[in-house]
Amino acid sequence: MSPTTLPAAGLEHGHVTFLGAGPGDPGLLTLRAVEALANADVLVAGHEVLDVVRTHARSGVAVVNTDSDPSADPSSGVSAGPTPGTGAPQLTVVDGASTTAGVPAVRDAAHLVMEAARGGRRVVRAVSGDPGLDAYAAEEMLACAAAGVPFEVVPGVAAAVGVPAYAGVPLRDAEGADVRFVDARTASERCWTEVGASDGTVVVSTTLDSVAAAAGELVSAGRKPDTPMTVTVAGTTTRQRTWTATLGTIAQTLKQAKVLPSPEGGRPVIAVVGERSAAAQREQLSWFESKPLFGWKVLVPRTKEQAASLSDQLRSYGAVPHEVPTIAVEPPRTPQQMERAVKGLVTGRYEWIAFTSVNAVKAVREKFEEYGLDARAFAGIKVAAVGEQTAKALIAFGVKPDLVPSGEQSAAGLLDDWPPYDPVFDPIDRVFLPRADIATETLVAGLIELGWEVDDVTAYRTVRASPPPAETREAIKGGGFDAVLFTSSSTVRNLVGIAGKPHNVTIIACIGPATAKTAEEHGLRVDVMAPEPSVHRLAEALADFGLRRRAAAVEAGDPVTRPSERRPGARRRRSTT
């Protein structure tokens, strides 16, 4: 990747924002943090923090990954030399590898941040948790202050507070127990003695392979071995996992869970210790890990644009959606019919225009832009839309639909609400219907039956998408996904065609009987069916399935596992990751 050179801005605008990205869940970013990210010219952060904040940064922001070591690629880097003719510093950034005047950014982030600010740029220095608890951030703030570089601090949710909340472990009870925070990596003997002598709750920041040692320190300092203890790894993310034990049994608990010894024993964890920490009530208070699809990798055979609201819904159930487009959209082979219809909109040929997909809205909008038209061309024309996303696409175009099905979001649902043609009240009897080349005739036949003339126009063609990356194909065939949502028969055929048949441990969820029949014809076992043909009801049905599956495991005394964890060899692979 070649470096990107940013021109210097006015010196008076240079500024640094030290921003807390929270413990891992992007939803925990504050409104102020999102605002600062949207205005940033330069974003400086480690890899895991970048995953949290990057989506809120504006297009074109220069991204510096402080975890990168540019020594492996001497051609890439960040330079802070003067911009020719200005005397102001020039910043060159390569995403994923960066240097400051030849010094790796991971070793001199403060210098990079200050030079960027001196060049007139708005710099966001994002750190995990809260900047006030990050020693390196404090050093960088002091360096900015000493150099006269203006800065501000945007607090974030500290891991020591946020992770226990997501683990279902309140830190204080009604009696207001004392709470102590300890960083085991830097704690002195005196610190352990003080917290060991108290009877309050202790929140320990440590690593997975150091948990037992921290527990031993507390026991040596006076805490009873039977004191309750919870340990949470990857807190606030869908990889979160929590173990409940005591100070005396935590080592054995982690060993039985087969997480130790492990190559990733250095992963940070938050441990909560204390009689009043509500560890004993975690089964009732574990709201996050008990979500119906917690940690499930769910394959959604749609583009990100089409799947936006569906993916959000799946995330609310604790799932990790993975969008894989199975179709690609192309212009019609003969555009003349579409061109005549769009011109007919302007000349008053139509009483109605009906959009049945986001792609149809996009196709008409592109034609409008080609002719220099905008939403005003819809004046005097009634507009119908099928589906929430289609209606949103129209509103974004500046057009509010006059008719959206009150019930089922389908052609049949639209026909249920569509008024019959009335020659007295309807001056024009024609409907413009821009659709895909493979659309069914249900809507056309229904409108004709209601007395309307229909111009059924091919606005776009749907073709099979290119195969997904090899890693995704292997996950599909090898059982790496916990579930797949099929929203039409074509998604079944196309997914199998471009990526192969999902593994038999994968839960198959279908939007209706026709889709289920196609799935069965391809040798798939259908586990879940939506009660009605709606993608959101399909997601609800999958969540209900996950909830029942979890409840059955708990009742039987079995561990709650994801479907993908039952595939052959999964236990062996999981124990080494």
Residue pairs with C-beta under 8 A, 6 or more apart in sequence:
1 76
1 94
1 95
1 96
2 94
3 76
3 77
3 78
3 92
3 93
3 94
4 62
4 92
4 93
4 94
5 90
5 91
5 92
6 41
6 42
6 62
6 90
6 91
6 92
6 93
6 119
6 121
7 83
7 90
8 83
8 86
8 88
8 89
8 90
8 119
8 120
8 121
9 41
9 119
9 120
9 121
10 120
11 88
11 118
11 119
11 120
12 120
13 120
13 121
13 122
14 116
14 117
14 118
14 119
14 120
14 121
14 122
14 123
14 149
14 150
15 117
15 122
15 123
15 150
15 151
15 152
16 113
16 114
16 117
16 123
16 124
16 125
16 144
16 149
16 150
16 151
16 152
17 36
17 40
17 122
17 123
17 124
17 125
17 151
17 152
17 153
17 154
18 125
18 127
18 131
18 137
18 140
18 141
18 151
18 152
18 153
18 154
19 33
19 36
19 37
19 53
19 124
19 125
19 126
19 127
19 131
19 153
19 154
19 156
20 30
20 33
20 126
20 127
20 128
20 129
20 130
20 131
20 132
20 154
20 155
20 156
20 157
20 158
21 29
21 33
21 45
21 49
21 52
21 53
21 126
21 127
21 128
21 129
21 156
22 28
22 29
22 52
22 128
22 129
22 156
22 157
22 159
22 162
22 236
23 128
23 129
23 157
23 158
23 159
23 162
23 163
23 166
23 235
23 236
24 48
24 52
24 128
24 159
24 234
24 235
24 236
24 237
25 52
25 162
25 166
25 236
25 237
26 52
26 53
26 55
28 156
28 157
28 162
28 236
29 37
29 52
29 53
29 56
29 156
30 154
30 155
30 156
32 154
33 53
33 56
33 154
33 156
34 56
36 124
36 154
37 43
37 53
37 56
37 57
37 58
37 124
37 126
38 56
38 57
38 58
39 58
39 122
40 57
40 58
40 61
40 122
40 123
40 124
41 61
41 62
41 116
41 121
41 122
41 123
42 61
42 62
42 64
42 91
42 93
42 116
42 121
42 122
42 123
42 124
43 50
43 53
43 54
43 57
43 61
43 62
43 63
43 64
43 123
43 124
43 126
44 64
44 66
44 105
44 109
44 112
44 113
44 116
44 123
44 124
44 125
44 126
45 53
45 64
45 65
45 66
45 124
45 125
45 126
45 127
46 65
46 66
46 67
46 127
46 128
47 65
47 67
47 68
48 128
49 126
49 127
49 128
50 63
50 65
50 126
52 126
53 124
53 126
54 63
57 63
57 124
62 91
62 93
63 93
63 95
64 78
64 93
64 95
64 98
64 105
64 112
65 95
65 96
65 97
65 98
65 105
66 98
66 105
66 106
66 109
67 106
68 96
68 97
68 98
68 104
68 105
68 106
69 97
69 104
69 106
70 76
70 77
70 94
70 97
70 98
70 99
70 104
70 105
71 104
72 97
73 97
76 94
76 97
76 98
76 99
77 92
77 94
77 97
77 98
77 99
77 102
78 91
78 92
78 93
78 94
78 98
78 99
78 100
78 105
78 112
79 90
79 91
79 92
79 99
79 100
79 101
80 89
80 90
80 91
80 100
80 101
80 111
80 112
80 115
80 116
80 119
81 89
81 90
81 101
82 88
82 89
82 90
83 89
83 90
83 119
88 118
88 119
88 120
89 115
89 116
89 118
89 119
90 119
91 115
91 116
91 119
91 121
98 104
98 105
98 112
99 105
100 108
100 111
100 112
100 115
101 111
103 111
105 112
109 125
109 136
109 140
110 139
110 140
110 143
110 144
111 143
113 123
113 125
113 140
113 144
113 149
114 143
114 144
114 147
114 149
116 123
117 123
117 144
117 149
117 150
117 151
118 149
125 137
125 140
127 134
127 136
127 137
127 156
128 134
128 159
129 156
129 157
129 158
129 159
129 160
129 162
130 155
130 156
130 157
130 158
131 137
131 138
131 141
131 153
131 154
131 155
131 156
132 138
132 153
132 155
133 158
133 160
141 151
141 153
144 150
144 151
145 151
159 205
159 235
159 268
159 270
160 181
160 203
160 205
160 270
161 171
161 203
162 235
162 236
163 232
163 235
163 236
163 270
164 170
164 171
164 203
164 230
164 232
164 235
164 270
164 272
164 277
166 232
166 235
166 236
166 240
166 288
167 230
167 232
167 235
167 240
167 242
167 270
167 272
167 282
167 286
167 288
167 289
168 242
168 278
168 281
168 282
168 284
168 285
168 286
168 287
168 288
168 289
169 230
169 232
169 242
169 272
169 277
169 278
169 279
169 282
169 285
170 277
170 278
170 285
171 177
171 179
171 201
171 203
171 272
171 277
172 179
172 201
172 276
173 276
173 278
175 276
177 199
177 200
177 201
177 274
177 276
177 277
178 198
178 199
178 200
178 201
179 200
179 201
179 202
179 203
180 194
180 195
180 198
180 200
180 201
180 202
180 203
181 202
181 203
181 205
182 191
182 192
182 195
182 202
182 203
182 204
182 205
182 214
183 204
183 205
183 206
184 204
184 205
184 206
184 207
184 210
184 213
184 214
184 217
185 205
185 206
185 207
185 210
187 217
192 217
192 218
192 220
192 221
193 221
193 222
195 202
195 218
195 221
196 217
196 218
196 219
196 220
196 221
196 222
196 223
197 221
197 222
199 274
199 275
200 274
200 276
201 272
201 273
201 274
201 276
201 277
202 218
202 272
202 273
202 274
203 270
203 271
203 272
203 273
204 214
204 270
204 271
204 272
204 273
205 268
205 269
205 270
206 214
206 268
206 269
206 271
207 265
207 266
207 267
207 268
207 269
208 231
208 233
208 254
208 259
208 260
208 262
208 264
208 265
208 266
208 267
208 268
208 269
209 260
209 261
209 262
209 265
209 266
211 231
211 250
211 251
211 254
211 269
211 271
212 250
212 251
212 254
214 271
215 229
215 247
215 248
215 250
215 251
215 271
215 273
218 227
218 247
218 273
219 225
219 247
219 248
223 247
223 273
224 247
225 246
225 247
225 248
226 246
226 247
226 248
227 246
227 247
227 273
227 274
227 275
228 244
228 245
228 246
228 273
228 274
228 275
228 277
228 279
228 280
229 244
229 245
229 246
229 247
229 250
229 271
229 272
229 273
229 279
230 242
230 243
230 244
230 245
230 271
230 272
230 277
230 279
230 282
231 242
231 243
231 245
231 250
231 254
231 269
231 270
231 271
232 240
232 241
232 242
232 269
232 270
232 271
232 272
233 239
233 240
233 241
233 242
233 259
233 267
233 268
233 269
234 240
234 241
234 267
235 269
235 270
236 288
238 294
238 295
238 318
238 319
238 320
239 295
240 288
240 289
240 295
241 289
242 282
242 286
242 289
243 250
243 253
243 254
243 257
244 253
244 279
244 282
245 252
245 253
247 273
250 271
251 260
254 260
258 571
258 575
259 575
262 575
262 576
263 576
263 577
264 577
272 279
278 285
288 294
288 318
289 318
290 550
291 317
291 318
292 317
292 318
292 543
292 544
292 546
292 547
292 550
293 314
293 317
293 318
293 319
293 482
293 483
293 542
293 543
293 546
294 317
294 318
294 319
295 318
295 319
295 320
295 562
296 318
296 319
296 320
296 482
296 483
296 546
296 562
296 563
297 319
297 320
297 322
297 475
297 480
297 481
297 482
297 483
297 562
297 564
298 314
298 319
298 320
298 321
298 322
298 481
298 482
298 483
298 484
298 485
298 542
299 322
299 324
299 476
299 481
299 483
299 484
299 485
299 495
299 502
299 506
300 307
300 310
300 311
300 314
300 321
300 322
300 323
300 324
300 484
300 485
301 323
301 324
301 325
301 326
301 484
301 485
301 486
301 487
301 491
301 494
301 495
302 310
302 323
302 324
302 325
302 326
302 487
302 491
303 323
303 325
304 311
304 323
305 358
306 358
306 389
307 321
307 323
308 389
309 388
309 389
309 536
310 321
310 485
310 535
310 536
310 539
311 321
311 323
313 536
313 539
314 321
314 539
314 542
315 321
317 539
317 542
317 543
317 546
319 482
319 483
322 472
322 481
324 468
324 472
324 495
324 499
325 465
326 464
326 465
326 490
326 491
326 494
326 495
326 498
327 462
327 463
327 464
327 465
327 490
327 491
327 494
328 462
328 463
328 464
328 465
328 466
329 359
329 362
329 460
329 461
329 462
329 463
330 460
330 461
330 462
330 463
331 363
331 460
331 461
332 338
332 437
332 458
332 459
332 460
332 461
333 461
337 457
337 458
338 363
338 367
338 434
338 457
338 458
338 459
339 367
341 432
341 434
341 455
341 457
342 364
342 367
342 368
342 371
342 373
343 371
344 350
344 432
344 455
345 353
345 377
345 378
345 381
345 432
346 373
346 377
348 380
348 428
349 428
349 430
349 432
350 381
350 428
350 430
350 431
350 432
350 455
351 381
351 382
351 426
351 427
351 428
351 429
351 430
351 431
352 381
352 382
352 383
352 384
352 430
352 431
352 432
352 452
353 364
353 378
353 381
353 382
353 383
353 384
353 431
353 432
353 433
353 434
354 383
354 384
354 385
354 386
354 414
354 431
354 432
354 433
354 443
355 361
355 364
355 383
355 384
355 385
355 386
355 390
355 393
355 394
355 401
355 434
356 385
356 386
356 387
356 390
356 411
356 414
356 433
356 435
356 439
356 443
357 386
357 387
357 390
357 435
357 436
358 387
358 389
358 390
358 393
359 436
359 459
359 460
359 462
360 390
360 434
360 435
360 436
360 459
360 460
361 385
361 390
361 393
361 394
361 397
362 393
362 460
363 434
363 459
363 460
364 434
364 459
365 397
368 374
368 377
374 398
375 397
375 398
375 399
378 399
382 402
382 403
383 394
383 399
383 400
383 401
383 402
383 403
384 401
384 402
384 403
384 404
384 414
384 418
385 391
385 394
385 401
385 403
385 404
386 404
386 405
386 409
386 410
386 411
386 413
386 414
387 409
388 409
391 401
391 404
394 400
394 401
395 401
403 414
403 417
403 418
405 413
405 414
405 416
405 417
406 413
406 416
406 417
407 413
407 416
407 417
408 416
408 532
408 533
408 534
409 534
410 533
411 440
411 442
411 443
411 446
412 442
412 446
414 443
415 442
415 443
415 446
415 447
415 450
418 446
418 447
418 450
419 450
420 450
420 451
421 429
421 450
421 451
421 452
422 451
423 429
429 451
429 452
429 453
430 452
430 453
430 454
430 455
431 447
431 452
431 453
431 454
431 455
432 455
432 457
433 443
433 444
433 447
433 454
433 455
433 456
433 457
434 457
434 459
435 456
435 457
435 458
435 459
436 458
436 459
436 460
436 461
436 462
437 458
437 460
437 461
437 462
438 462
438 490
439 456
444 454
444 456
447 454
448 454
462 490
464 494
464 497
464 498
465 494
465 498
466 498
467 473
467 498
467 499
468 476
468 498
468 499
472 499
473 499
473 500
474 480
475 481
476 484
476 495
476 499
476 500
476 502
476 503
476 506
477 499
477 500
477 501
477 502
477 503
478 503
478 567
479 503
479 504
479 505
479 506
479 564
479 567
479 568
479 570
480 503
480 564
481 502
481 503
481 506
481 564
482 506
482 507
482 562
482 563
482 564
483 506
483 507
483 508
483 509
483 528
483 542
483 563
484 495
484 502
484 506
484 507
484 508
484 509
485 509
485 511
485 535
485 538
485 539
485 542
486 492
486 495
486 508
486 509
486 510
486 511
486 515
486 518
486 519
487 511
487 515
487 535
487 538
488 511
488 515
489 514
489 515
489 517
489 518
491 515
492 510
492 515
492 518
492 519
492 522
492 524
493 518
493 522
495 502
496 522
501 522
501 523
501 524
502 508
502 524
503 567
504 525
505 563
505 564
505 566
505 567
506 563
506 564
507 527
507 528
507 542
507 545
507 563
508 519
508 524
508 525
508 526
508 527
508 528
509 526
509 527
509 528
509 529
509 530
509 538
509 541
509 542
509 545
510 516
510 519
510 526
510 528
510 529
510 530
510 538
511 529
511 530
511 533
511 534
511 535
511 538
512 529
512 530
512 533
513 529
516 526
516 529
519 526
520 526
527 545
528 538
528 541
528 542
528 545
529 541
530 537
530 538
530 540
530 541
531 537
531 541
550 560
553 559
553 560
553 561
554 560
564 570
565 571
565 574
